[in-house]
């Protein structure tokens, strides 16, 4: 009977560990996506700023 209890506890611990690892993986993937989105947003902002500067230079030259 003692062995059965140990097996049950070990099984529960493994399930908890599996759940924690899945949560960690999901969190990691989420962070990577957020970073990717921020990098894309920065790239777009740089492009827009460059276009605005070009427009300003054209207006100044006129």
Predicted model as a PDB file, atoms N, CA, C, CB and O in Angstrom, pLDDT in the B-factor column:
MODEL        1                                                                  
ATOM      1  N   UNK A   1       0.817  -1.198   0.000  1.00 78.00           N  
ATOM      2  CA  UNK A   1       0.000   0.000   0.000  1.00 78.00           C  
ATOM      3  C   UNK A   1       0.863   1.266   0.000  1.00 78.00           C  
ATOM      4  CB  UNK A   1      -0.931  -0.004   1.205  1.00 78.00           C  
ATOM      5  O   UNK A   1       0.515   2.258  -0.640  1.00 78.00           O  
ATOM      6  N   UNK A   2       1.992   1.227   0.721  1.00 92.00           N  
ATOM      7  CA  UNK A   2       2.896   2.371   0.792  1.00 92.00           C  
ATOM      8  C   UNK A   2       3.453   2.696  -0.594  1.00 92.00           C  
ATOM      9  CB  UNK A   2       4.044   2.094   1.782  1.00 92.00           C  
ATOM     10  O   UNK A   2       3.620   3.864  -0.945  1.00 92.00           O  
ATOM     11  N   UNK A   3       3.729   1.688  -1.349  1.00 93.00           N  
ATOM     12  CA  UNK A   3       4.261   1.901  -2.704  1.00 93.00           C  
ATOM     13  C   UNK A   3       3.213   2.584  -3.571  1.00 93.00           C  
ATOM     14  CB  UNK A   3       4.698   0.556  -3.347  1.00 93.00           C  
ATOM     15  O   UNK A   3       3.540   3.471  -4.359  1.00 93.00           O  
ATOM     16  N   UNK A   4       1.972   2.181  -3.431  1.00 94.00           N  
ATOM     17  CA  UNK A   4       0.893   2.797  -4.206  1.00 94.00           C  
ATOM     18  C   UNK A   4       0.768   4.285  -3.897  1.00 94.00           C  
ATOM     19  CB  UNK A   4      -0.436   2.092  -3.924  1.00 94.00           C  
ATOM     20  O   UNK A   4       0.554   5.090  -4.803  1.00 94.00           O  
ATOM     21  N   UNK A   5       0.901   4.660  -2.612  1.00 93.00           N  
ATOM     22  CA  UNK A   5       0.838   6.066  -2.222  1.00 93.00           C  
ATOM     23  C   UNK A   5       1.988   6.847  -2.845  1.00 93.00           C  
ATOM     24  CB  UNK A   5       0.867   6.204  -0.693  1.00 93.00           C  
ATOM     25  O   UNK A   5       1.803   7.961  -3.336  1.00 93.00           O  
ATOM     26  N   UNK A   6       3.186   6.245  -2.819  1.00 94.00           N  
ATOM     27  CA  UNK A   6       4.356   6.906  -3.394  1.00 94.00           C  
ATOM     28  C   UNK A   6       4.193   7.088  -4.902  1.00 94.00           C  
ATOM     29  CB  UNK A   6       5.628   6.101  -3.092  1.00 94.00           C  
ATOM     30  O   UNK A   6       4.580   8.116  -5.459  1.00 94.00           O  
ATOM     31  N   UNK A   7       3.627   6.095  -5.545  1.00 95.00           N  
ATOM     32  CA  UNK A   7       3.388   6.180  -6.989  1.00 95.00           C  
ATOM     33  C   UNK A   7       2.379   7.287  -7.279  1.00 95.00           C  
ATOM     34  CB  UNK A   7       2.881   4.821  -7.549  1.00 95.00           C  
ATOM     35  O   UNK A   7       2.547   8.050  -8.231  1.00 95.00           O  
ATOM     36  N   UNK A   8       1.347   7.374  -6.470  1.00 96.00           N  
ATOM     37  CA  UNK A   8       0.332   8.415  -6.641  1.00 96.00           C  
ATOM     38  C   UNK A   8       0.943   9.805  -6.452  1.00 96.00           C  
ATOM     39  CB  UNK A   8      -0.828   8.203  -5.649  1.00 96.00           C  
ATOM     40  O   UNK A   8       0.692  10.709  -7.249  1.00 96.00           O  
ATOM     41  N   UNK A   9       1.739   9.974  -5.405  1.00 95.00           N  
ATOM     42  CA  UNK A   9       2.379  11.261  -5.145  1.00 95.00           C  
ATOM     43  C   UNK A   9       3.332  11.612  -6.289  1.00 95.00           C  
ATOM     44  CB  UNK A   9       3.139  11.231  -3.797  1.00 95.00           C  
ATOM     45  O   UNK A   9       3.351  12.748  -6.762  1.00 95.00           O  
ATOM     46  N   UNK A  10       4.115  10.638  -6.725  1.00 96.00           N  
ATOM     47  CA  UNK A  10       5.044  10.872  -7.831  1.00 96.00           C  
ATOM     48  C   UNK A  10       4.292  11.250  -9.099  1.00 96.00           C  
ATOM     49  CB  UNK A  10       5.908   9.628  -8.080  1.00 96.00           C  
ATOM     50  O   UNK A  10       4.707  12.151  -9.827  1.00 96.00           O  
ATOM     51  N   UNK A  11       3.201  10.572  -9.357  1.00 97.00           N  
ATOM     52  CA  UNK A  11       2.389  10.875 -10.526  1.00 97.00           C  
ATOM     53  C   UNK A  11       1.828  12.299 -10.455  1.00 97.00           C  
ATOM     54  CB  UNK A  11       1.248   9.862 -10.653  1.00 97.00           C  
ATOM     55  O   UNK A  11       1.830  13.017 -11.455  1.00 97.00           O  
ATOM     56  N   UNK A  12       1.355  12.703  -9.287  1.00 97.00           N  
ATOM     57  CA  UNK A  12       0.841  14.063  -9.106  1.00 97.00           C  
ATOM     58  C   UNK A  12       1.963  15.087  -9.299  1.00 97.00           C  
ATOM     59  CB  UNK A  12       0.204  14.222  -7.704  1.00 97.00           C  
ATOM     60  O   UNK A  12       1.762  16.123  -9.932  1.00 97.00           O  
ATOM     61  N   UNK A  13       3.140  14.793  -8.752  1.00 97.00           N  
ATOM     62  CA  UNK A  13       4.275  15.698  -8.907  1.00 97.00           C  
ATOM     63  C   UNK A  13       4.682  15.823 -10.373  1.00 97.00           C  
ATOM     64  CB  UNK A  13       5.462  15.210  -8.070  1.00 97.00           C  
ATOM     65  O   UNK A  13       5.008  16.915 -10.837  1.00 97.00           O  
ATOM     66  N   UNK A  14       4.663  14.733 -11.084  1.00 98.00           N  
ATOM     67  CA  UNK A  14       4.997  14.778 -12.514  1.00 98.00           C  
ATOM     68  C   UNK A  14       3.969  15.587 -13.290  1.00 98.00           C  
ATOM     69  CB  UNK A  14       5.089  13.357 -13.092  1.00 98.00           C  
ATOM     70  O   UNK A  14       4.326  16.352 -14.186  1.00 98.00           O  
ATOM     71  N   UNK A  15       2.705  15.424 -12.954  1.00 97.00           N  
ATOM     72  CA  UNK A  15       1.656  16.209 -13.611  1.00 97.00           C  
ATOM     73  C   UNK A  15       1.817  17.702 -13.303  1.00 97.00           C  
ATOM     74  CB  UNK A  15       0.262  15.720 -13.164  1.00 97.00           C  
ATOM     75  O   UNK A  15       1.640  18.543 -14.184  1.00 97.00           O  
ATOM     76  N   UNK A  16       2.151  18.021 -12.054  1.00 98.00           N  
ATOM     77  CA  UNK A  16       2.385  19.419 -11.688  1.00 98.00           C  
ATOM     78  C   UNK A  16       3.588  19.987 -12.436  1.00 98.00           C  
ATOM     79  CB  UNK A  16       2.598  19.548 -10.172  1.00 98.00           C  
ATOM     80  O   UNK A  16       3.553  21.124 -12.905  1.00 98.00           O  
ATOM     81  N   UNK A  17       4.636  19.203 -12.545  1.00 98.00           N  
ATOM     82  CA  UNK A  17       5.827  19.640 -13.267  1.00 98.00           C  
ATOM     83  C   UNK A  17       5.511  19.844 -14.744  1.00 98.00           C  
ATOM     84  CB  UNK A  17       6.965  18.619 -13.100  1.00 98.00           C  
ATOM     85  O   UNK A  17       5.935  20.828 -15.350  1.00 98.00           O  
ATOM     86  N   UNK A  18       4.776  18.919 -15.307  1.00 98.00           N  
ATOM     87  CA  UNK A  18       4.389  19.036 -16.728  1.00 98.00           C  
ATOM     88  C   UNK A  18       3.572  20.314 -16.945  1.00 98.00           C  
ATOM     89  CB  UNK A  18       3.569  17.783 -17.185  1.00 98.00           C  
ATOM     90  O   UNK A  18       3.787  21.044 -17.912  1.00 98.00           O  
ATOM     91  N   UNK A  19       2.641  20.567 -16.040  1.00 98.00           N  
ATOM     92  CA  UNK A  19       1.817  21.768 -16.143  1.00 98.00           C  
ATOM     93  C   UNK A  19       2.669  23.032 -16.010  1.00 98.00           C  
ATOM     94  CB  UNK A  19       0.721  21.755 -15.070  1.00 98.00           C  
ATOM     95  O   UNK A  19       2.470  23.995 -16.751  1.00 98.00           O  
ATOM     96  N   UNK A  20       3.607  23.029 -15.078  1.00 98.00           N  
ATOM     97  CA  UNK A  20       4.480  24.188 -14.890  1.00 98.00           C  
ATOM     98  C   UNK A  20       5.348  24.414 -16.126  1.00 98.00           C  
ATOM     99  CB  UNK A  20       5.365  24.001 -13.644  1.00 98.00           C  
ATOM    100  O   UNK A  20       5.547  25.557 -16.536  1.00 98.00           O  
ATOM    101  N   UNK A  21       5.861  23.351 -16.718  1.00 98.00           N  
ATOM    102  CA  UNK A  21       6.675  23.472 -17.929  1.00 98.00           C  
ATOM    103  C   UNK A  21       5.852  24.002 -19.102  1.00 98.00           C  
ATOM    104  CB  UNK A  21       7.290  22.116 -18.293  1.00 98.00           C  
ATOM    105  O   UNK A  21       6.338  24.821 -19.882  1.00 98.00           O  
ATOM    106  N   UNK A  22       4.623  23.545 -19.225  1.00 98.00           N  
ATOM    107  CA  UNK A  22       3.753  24.049 -20.294  1.00 98.00           C  
ATOM    108  C   UNK A  22       3.450  25.532 -20.089  1.00 98.00           C  
ATOM    109  CB  UNK A  22       2.440  23.240 -20.349  1.00 98.00           C  
ATOM    110  O   UNK A  22       3.442  26.305 -21.047  1.00 98.00           O  
ATOM    111  N   UNK A  23       3.200  25.926 -18.845  1.00 98.00           N  
ATOM    112  CA  UNK A  23       2.966  27.343 -18.545  1.00 98.00           C  
ATOM    113  C   UNK A  23       4.199  28.174 -18.884  1.00 98.00           C  
ATOM    114  CB  UNK A  23       2.591  27.531 -17.060  1.00 98.00           C  
ATOM    115  O   UNK A  23       4.083  29.255 -19.459  1.00 98.00           O  
ATOM    116  N   UNK A  24       5.376  27.669 -18.527  1.00 98.00           N  
ATOM    117  CA  UNK A  24       6.622  28.361 -18.823  1.00 98.00           C  
ATOM    118  C   UNK A  24       6.813  28.498 -20.328  1.00 98.00           C  
ATOM    119  CB  UNK A  24       7.810  27.621 -18.200  1.00 98.00           C  
ATOM    120  O   UNK A  24       7.197  29.561 -20.817  1.00 98.00           O  
ATOM    121  N   UNK A  25       6.546  27.423 -21.060  1.00 98.00           N  
ATOM    122  CA  UNK A  25       6.681  27.460 -22.516  1.00 98.00           C  
ATOM    123  C   UNK A  25       5.713  28.480 -23.122  1.00 98.00           C  
ATOM    124  CB  UNK A  25       6.428  26.060 -23.117  1.00 98.00           C  
ATOM    125  O   UNK A  25       6.093  29.268 -23.989  1.00 98.00           O  
ATOM    126  N   UNK A  26       4.481  28.459 -22.667  1.00 98.00           N  
ATOM    127  CA  UNK A  26       3.491  29.412 -23.176  1.00 98.00           C  
ATOM    128  C   UNK A  26       3.898  30.844 -22.865  1.00 98.00           C  
ATOM    129  CB  UNK A  26       2.110  29.120 -22.581  1.00 98.00           C  
ATOM    130  O   UNK A  26       3.739  31.738 -23.697  1.00 98.00           O  
ATOM    131  N   UNK A  27       4.421  31.057 -21.668  1.00 98.00           N  
ATOM    132  CA  UNK A  27       4.871  32.392 -21.265  1.00 98.00           C  
ATOM    133  C   UNK A  27       6.048  32.837 -22.142  1.00 98.00           C  
ATOM    134  CB  UNK A  27       5.277  32.403 -19.764  1.00 98.00           C  
ATOM    135  O   UNK A  27       6.112  33.988 -22.574  1.00 98.00           O  
ATOM    136  N   UNK A  28       6.962  31.920 -22.394  1.00 98.00           N  
ATOM    137  CA  UNK A  28       8.130  32.221 -23.231  1.00 98.00           C  
ATOM    138  C   UNK A  28       7.699  32.574 -24.658  1.00 98.00           C  
ATOM    139  CB  UNK A  28       9.103  31.020 -23.252  1.00 98.00           C  
ATOM    140  O   UNK A  28       8.189  33.542 -25.240  1.00 98.00           O  
ATOM    141  N   UNK A  29       6.797  31.797 -25.203  1.00 98.00           N  
ATOM    142  CA  UNK A  29       6.295  32.067 -26.556  1.00 98.00           C  
ATOM    143  C   UNK A  29       5.596  33.422 -26.603  1.00 98.00           C  
ATOM    144  CB  UNK A  29       5.327  30.950 -27.014  1.00 98.00           C  
ATOM    145  O   UNK A  29       5.767  34.188 -27.551  1.00 98.00           O  
ATOM    146  N   UNK A  30       4.811  33.706 -25.576  1.00 98.00           N  
ATOM    147  CA  UNK A  30       4.118  34.989 -25.502  1.00 98.00           C  
ATOM    148  C   UNK A  30       5.111  36.142 -25.470  1.00 98.00           C  
ATOM    149  CB  UNK A  30       3.213  35.038 -24.269  1.00 98.00           C  
ATOM    150  O   UNK A  30       4.922  37.144 -26.160  1.00 98.00           O  
ATOM    151  N   UNK A  31       6.161  36.009 -24.679  1.00 98.00           N  
ATOM    152  CA  UNK A  31       7.186  37.056 -24.602  1.00 98.00           C  
ATOM    153  C   UNK A  31       7.866  37.249 -25.951  1.00 98.00           C  
ATOM    154  CB  UNK A  31       8.233  36.709 -23.529  1.00 98.00           C  
ATOM    155  O   UNK A  31       8.110  38.380 -26.373  1.00 98.00           O  
ATOM    156  N   UNK A  32       8.173  36.140 -26.630  1.00 98.00           N  
ATOM    157  CA  UNK A  32       8.816  36.240 -27.940  1.00 98.00           C  
ATOM    158  C   UNK A  32       7.920  36.959 -28.934  1.00 98.00           C  
ATOM    159  CB  UNK A  32       9.175  34.851 -28.469  1.00 98.00           C  
ATOM    160  O   UNK A  32       8.402  37.768 -29.727  1.00 98.00           O  
ATOM    161  N   UNK A  33       6.630  36.677 -28.903  1.00 98.00           N  
ATOM    162  CA  UNK A  33       5.687  37.337 -29.802  1.00 98.00           C  
ATOM    163  C   UNK A  33       5.583  38.833 -29.495  1.00 98.00           C  
ATOM    164  CB  UNK A  33       4.307  36.681 -29.697  1.00 98.00           C  
ATOM    165  O   UNK A  33       5.521  39.659 -30.406  1.00 98.00           O  
ATOM    166  N   UNK A  34       5.563  39.170 -28.209  1.00 98.00           N  
ATOM    167  CA  UNK A  34       5.498  40.576 -27.829  1.00 98.00           C  
ATOM    168  C   UNK A  34       6.740  41.319 -28.312  1.00 98.00           C  
ATOM    169  CB  UNK A  34       5.350  40.716 -26.307  1.00 98.00           C  
ATOM    170  O   UNK A  34       6.643  42.436 -28.820  1.00 98.00           O  
ATOM    171  N   UNK A  35       7.905  40.696 -28.152  1.00 98.00           N  
ATOM    172  CA  UNK A  35       9.147  41.315 -28.618  1.00 98.00           C  
ATOM    173  C   UNK A  35       9.116  41.491 -30.126  1.00 98.00           C  
ATOM    174  CB  UNK A  35      10.365  40.472 -28.206  1.00 98.00           C  
ATOM    175  O   UNK A  35       9.507  42.534 -30.649  1.00 98.00           O  
ATOM    176  N   UNK A  36       8.653  40.471 -30.812  1.00 98.00           N  
ATOM    177  CA  UNK A  36       8.566  40.547 -32.279  1.00 98.00           C  
ATOM    178  C   UNK A  36       7.624  41.677 -32.696  1.00 98.00           C  
ATOM    179  CB  UNK A  36       8.079  39.195 -32.872  1.00 98.00           C  
ATOM    180  O   UNK A  36       7.933  42.441 -33.611  1.00 98.00           O  
ATOM    181  N   UNK A  37       6.487  41.781 -32.031  1.00 98.00           N  
ATOM    182  CA  UNK A  37       5.525  42.843 -32.342  1.00 98.00           C  
ATOM    183  C   UNK A  37       6.123  44.224 -32.077  1.00 98.00           C  
ATOM    184  CB  UNK A  37       4.241  42.660 -31.519  1.00 98.00           C  
ATOM    185  O   UNK A  37       5.935  45.148 -32.868  1.00 98.00           O  
ATOM    186  N   UNK A  38       6.840  44.361 -30.968  1.00 98.00           N  
ATOM    187  CA  UNK A  38       7.468  45.643 -30.657  1.00 98.00           C  
ATOM    188  C   UNK A  38       8.545  45.996 -31.683  1.00 98.00           C  
ATOM    189  CB  UNK A  38       8.075  45.609 -29.249  1.00 98.00           C  
ATOM    190  O   UNK A  38       8.673  47.154 -32.080  1.00 98.00           O  
ATOM    191  N   UNK A  39       9.311  45.005 -32.107  1.00 98.00           N  
ATOM    192  CA  UNK A  39      10.331  45.255 -33.129  1.00 98.00           C  
ATOM    193  C   UNK A  39       9.689  45.715 -34.437  1.00 98.00           C  
ATOM    194  CB  UNK A  39      11.174  43.989 -33.370  1.00 98.00           C  
ATOM    195  O   UNK A  39      10.195  46.621 -35.099  1.00 98.00           O  
ATOM    196  N   UNK A  40       8.584  45.091 -34.800  1.00 98.00           N  
ATOM    197  CA  UNK A  40       7.870  45.501 -36.017  1.00 98.00           C  
ATOM    198  C   UNK A  40       7.311  46.914 -35.871  1.00 98.00           C  
ATOM    199  CB  UNK A  40       6.730  44.511 -36.334  1.00 98.00           C  
ATOM    200  O   UNK A  40       7.343  47.704 -36.815  1.00 98.00           O  
ATOM    201  N   UNK A  41       6.806  47.219 -34.699  1.00 98.00           N  
ATOM    202  CA  UNK A  41       6.264  48.552 -34.457  1.00 98.00           C  
ATOM    203  C   UNK A  41       7.369  49.608 -34.549  1.00 98.00           C  
ATOM    204  CB  UNK A  41       5.579  48.612 -33.078  1.00 98.00           C  
ATOM    205  O   UNK A  41       7.163  50.678 -35.122  1.00 98.00           O  
ATOM    206  N   UNK A  42       8.529  49.306 -33.989  1.00 98.00           N  
ATOM    207  CA  UNK A  42       9.675  50.226 -34.071  1.00 98.00           C  
ATOM    208  C   UNK A  42      10.089  50.423 -35.518  1.00 98.00           C  
ATOM    209  CB  UNK A  42      10.868  49.696 -33.245  1.00 98.00           C  
ATOM    210  O   UNK A  42      10.369  51.543 -35.945  1.00 98.00           O  
ATOM    211  N   UNK A  43      10.126  49.337 -36.266  1.00 98.00           N  
ATOM    212  CA  UNK A  43      10.502  49.426 -37.680  1.00 98.00           C  
ATOM    213  C   UNK A  43       9.523  50.316 -38.446  1.00 98.00           C  
ATOM    214  CB  UNK A  43      10.551  48.023 -38.314  1.00 98.00           C  
ATOM    215  O   UNK A  43       9.935  51.142 -39.260  1.00 98.00           O  
ATOM    216  N   UNK A  44       8.239  50.144 -38.184  1.00 98.00           N  
ATOM    217  CA  UNK A  44       7.224  50.959 -38.852  1.00 98.00           C  
ATOM    218  C   UNK A  44       7.330  52.429 -38.448  1.00 98.00           C  
ATOM    219  CB  UNK A  44       5.826  50.429 -38.532  1.00 98.00           C  
ATOM    220  O   UNK A  44       7.188  53.321 -39.284  1.00 98.00           O  
ATOM    221  N   UNK A  45       7.579  52.673 -37.166  1.00 98.00           N  
ATOM    222  CA  UNK A  45       7.728  54.051 -36.708  1.00 98.00           C  
ATOM    223  C   UNK A  45       8.943  54.725 -37.354  1.00 98.00           C  
ATOM    224  CB  UNK A  45       7.855  54.089 -35.182  1.00 98.00           C  
ATOM    225  O   UNK A  45       8.884  55.897 -37.726  1.00 98.00           O  
ATOM    226  N   UNK A  46      10.029  53.986 -37.482  1.00 98.00           N  
ATOM    227  CA  UNK A  46      11.221  54.542 -38.137  1.00 98.00           C  
ATOM    228  C   UNK A  46      10.926  54.886 -39.594  1.00 98.00           C  
ATOM    229  CB  UNK A  46      12.398  53.547 -38.056  1.00 98.00           C  
ATOM    230  O   UNK A  46      11.350  55.922 -40.108  1.00 98.00           O  
ATOM    231  N   UNK A  47      10.201  54.005 -40.231  1.00 98.00           N  
ATOM    232  CA  UNK A  47       9.852  54.251 -41.637  1.00 98.00           C  
ATOM    233  C   UNK A  47       8.974  55.497 -41.760  1.00 98.00           C  
ATOM    234  CB  UNK A  47       9.126  53.023 -42.241  1.00 98.00           C  
ATOM    235  O   UNK A  47       9.199  56.346 -42.622  1.00 98.00           O  
ATOM    236  N   UNK A  48       7.974  55.593 -40.887  1.00 98.00           N  
ATOM    237  CA  UNK A  48       7.090  56.761 -40.913  1.00 98.00           C  
ATOM    238  C   UNK A  48       7.852  58.042 -40.624  1.00 98.00           C  
ATOM    239  CB  UNK A  48       5.959  56.593 -39.905  1.00 98.00           C  
ATOM    240  O   UNK A  48       7.636  59.060 -41.281  1.00 98.00           O  
ATOM    241  N   UNK A  49       8.739  57.994 -39.648  1.00 97.00           N  
ATOM    242  CA  UNK A  49       9.522  59.180 -39.307  1.00 97.00           C  
ATOM    243  C   UNK A  49      10.393  59.595 -40.488  1.00 97.00           C  
ATOM    244  CB  UNK A  49      10.396  58.916 -38.062  1.00 97.00           C  
ATOM    245  O   UNK A  49      10.519  60.784 -40.781  1.00 97.00           O  
ATOM    246  N   UNK A  50      10.978  58.642 -41.148  1.00 97.00           N  
ATOM    247  CA  UNK A  50      11.805  58.942 -42.312  1.00 97.00           C  
ATOM    248  C   UNK A  50      10.979  59.601 -43.411  1.00 97.00           C  
ATOM    249  CB  UNK A  50      12.467  57.667 -42.840  1.00 97.00           C  
ATOM    250  O   UNK A  50      11.425  60.553 -44.051  1.00 97.00           O  
ATOM    251  N   UNK A  51       9.778  59.085 -43.621  1.00 97.00           N  
ATOM    252  CA  UNK A  51       8.896  59.668 -44.637  1.00 97.00           C  
ATOM    253  C   UNK A  51       8.493  61.098 -44.248  1.00 97.00           C  
ATOM    254  CB  UNK A  51       7.633  58.787 -44.827  1.00 97.00           C  
ATOM    255  O   UNK A  51       8.445  61.980 -45.105  1.00 97.00           O  
ATOM    256  N   UNK A  52       8.204  61.329 -42.970  1.00 97.00           N  
ATOM    257  CA  UNK A  52       7.839  62.668 -42.525  1.00 97.00           C  
ATOM    258  C   UNK A  52       9.014  63.639 -42.688  1.00 97.00           C  
ATOM    259  CB  UNK A  52       7.376  62.634 -41.060  1.00 97.00           C  
ATOM    260  O   UNK A  52       8.828  64.786 -43.093  1.00 97.00           O  
ATOM    261  N   UNK A  53      10.204  63.173 -42.375  1.00 96.00           N  
ATOM    262  CA  UNK A  53      11.390  64.018 -42.542  1.00 96.00           C  
ATOM    263  C   UNK A  53      11.594  64.356 -44.011  1.00 96.00           C  
ATOM    264  CB  UNK A  53      12.645  63.321 -41.976  1.00 96.00           C  
ATOM    265  O   UNK A  53      11.912  65.494 -44.353  1.00 96.00           O  
ATOM    266  N   UNK A  54      11.412  63.373 -44.872  1.00 95.00           N  
ATOM    267  CA  UNK A  54      11.536  63.630 -46.317  1.00 95.00           C  
ATOM    268  C   UNK A  54      10.519  64.680 -46.779  1.00 95.00           C  
ATOM    269  CB  UNK A  54      11.343  62.319 -47.116  1.00 95.00           C  
ATOM    270  O   UNK A  54      10.847  65.577 -47.554  1.00 95.00           O  
ATOM    271  N   UNK A  55       9.292  64.554 -46.294  1.00 95.00           N  
ATOM    272  CA  UNK A  55       8.239  65.508 -46.649  1.00 95.00           C  
ATOM    273  C   UNK A  55       8.600  66.909 -46.136  1.00 95.00           C  
ATOM    274  CB  UNK A  55       6.871  65.053 -46.069  1.00 95.00           C  
ATOM    275  O   UNK A  55       8.423  67.905 -46.838  1.00 95.00           O  
ATOM    276  N   UNK A  56       9.103  66.964 -44.915  1.00 95.00           N  
ATOM    277  CA  UNK A  56       9.495  68.250 -44.348  1.00 95.00           C  
ATOM    278  C   UNK A  56      10.624  68.891 -45.163  1.00 95.00           C  
ATOM    279  CB  UNK A  56       9.930  68.076 -42.884  1.00 95.00           C  
ATOM    280  O   UNK A  56      10.607  70.093 -45.428  1.00 95.00           O  
ATOM    281  N   UNK A  57      11.590  68.080 -45.551  1.00 94.00           N  
ATOM    282  CA  UNK A  57      12.697  68.601 -46.360  1.00 94.00           C  
ATOM    283  C   UNK A  57      12.184  69.145 -47.687  1.00 94.00           C  
ATOM    284  CB  UNK A  57      13.748  67.505 -46.610  1.00 94.00           C  
ATOM    285  O   UNK A  57      12.647  70.185 -48.157  1.00 94.00           O  
ATOM    286  N   UNK A  58      11.235  68.448 -48.285  1.00 92.00           N  
ATOM    287  CA  UNK A  58      10.653  68.945 -49.546  1.00 92.00           C  
ATOM    288  C   UNK A  58       9.927  70.258 -49.332  1.00 92.00           C  
ATOM    289  CB  UNK A  58       9.688  67.910 -50.143  1.00 92.00           C  
ATOM    290  O   UNK A  58      10.037  71.175 -50.146  1.00 92.00           O  
ATOM    291  N   UNK A  59       9.183  70.351 -48.235  1.00 91.00           N  
ATOM    292  CA  UNK A  59       8.451  71.588 -47.948  1.00 91.00           C  
ATOM    293  C   UNK A  59       9.415  72.749 -47.673  1.00 91.00           C  
ATOM    294  CB  UNK A  59       7.510  71.385 -46.744  1.00 91.00           C  
ATOM    295  O   UNK A  59       9.162  73.883 -48.080  1.00 91.00           O  
ATOM    296  N   UNK A  60      10.494  72.463 -46.997  1.00 92.00           N  
ATOM    297  CA  UNK A  60      11.470  73.501 -46.683  1.00 92.00           C  
ATOM    298  C   UNK A  60      12.134  74.009 -47.959  1.00 92.00           C  
ATOM    299  CB  UNK A  60      12.530  72.968 -45.701  1.00 92.00           C  
ATOM    300  O   UNK A  60      12.388  75.206 -48.096  1.00 92.00           O  
ATOM    301  N   UNK A  61      12.410  73.115 -48.880  1.00 88.00           N  
ATOM    302  CA  UNK A  61      13.086  73.481 -50.119  1.00 88.00           C  
ATOM    303  C   UNK A  61      12.199  74.329 -51.037  1.00 88.00           C  
ATOM    304  CB  UNK A  61      13.533  72.228 -50.851  1.00 88.00           C  
ATOM    305  O   UNK A  61      12.704  75.057 -51.891  1.00 88.00           O  
ATOM    306  N   UNK A  62      10.894  74.234 -50.859  1.00 80.00           N  
ATOM    307  CA  UNK A  62       9.964  74.953 -51.744  1.00 80.00           C  
ATOM    308  C   UNK A  62       9.929  76.400 -51.457  1.00 80.00           C  
ATOM    309  CB  UNK A  62       8.589  74.407 -51.632  1.00 80.00           C  
ATOM    310  O   UNK A  62       9.197  77.141 -52.113  1.00 80.00           O  
TER     311      UNK A  62                                                      
ENDMDL                                                                          
END                                                                             
